[in-house]
Amino acid sequence: MKLKFNIIALLLVVTLFGCKKAEKELSEFKFSEKGIVLNCNNFDLKLLNEAVFAFEDDITKYYGKDKPNLTRAYSQFIRNANYSRLKYEDILSPHTVKIFEVLKEKKELWDVTSPKSKLDYNTPIFKCIAENITNKDLKTTLNALISTNSMSPKVFGPAVLSNYSTAVRDKYLAAYIALDLYYAKLFDTDLTKVVEKPEPKVDFNKVPPTQTQVPAAKADPHAGHDH
């Protein structure tokens, strides 16, 4: 009876430990109001969607400090990624670092031993992303590279750069870019250097005139006279 009790107690401890280990989740979601735009089975979709929108928020703020523009941000980010000109710690926000800390625990996403990319191209989640990219040429190229074991950011990068604007509408392509060109690179990035970026300052001395204001040069010369 005592042995049976000890076995049950041991199983309970193991179960609780396993649950505790699996409890590493993102405590804050900043972009949940954007909804679920990626639908792939057997993965934390809420986390995946948050990861994509946080990535887009990071690059938009970094490349558009004065005039935020997601399309232009994608163009500049992908170009710099292709030529290895990115300092990720300068682009990252602390919130995105928290997302990565959870993402990297998802073993089904990564192959940390691969010399091509830390992203595992042979997992169900990546295949879901690849199969749902809307641009037919990109999808064909990507799946051909995967099937021949030739896939890498270096090989696929030029095709992505030629179609960068598509990522604004196609969130599966955005997910590929975020995972392979951003989060996969963070395994080799010193995340302790990431700090909160200051919000752009507003110069209140440059407030544009309202529609009711009439420039002095164009004022009616007869104003104030009784004709």
Salt bridges, closest charged atoms under 4 A:
GLU50 OE2 - HIS95 NE2 2.81
GLU56 OE2 - LYS171 NZ 2.53
ASP57 OD2 - LYS61 NZ 3.20
GLU101 OE1 - LYS104 NZ 3.06
ASP188 OD2 - LYS118 NZ 3.42
GLU199 OE2 - LYS61 NZ 3.83
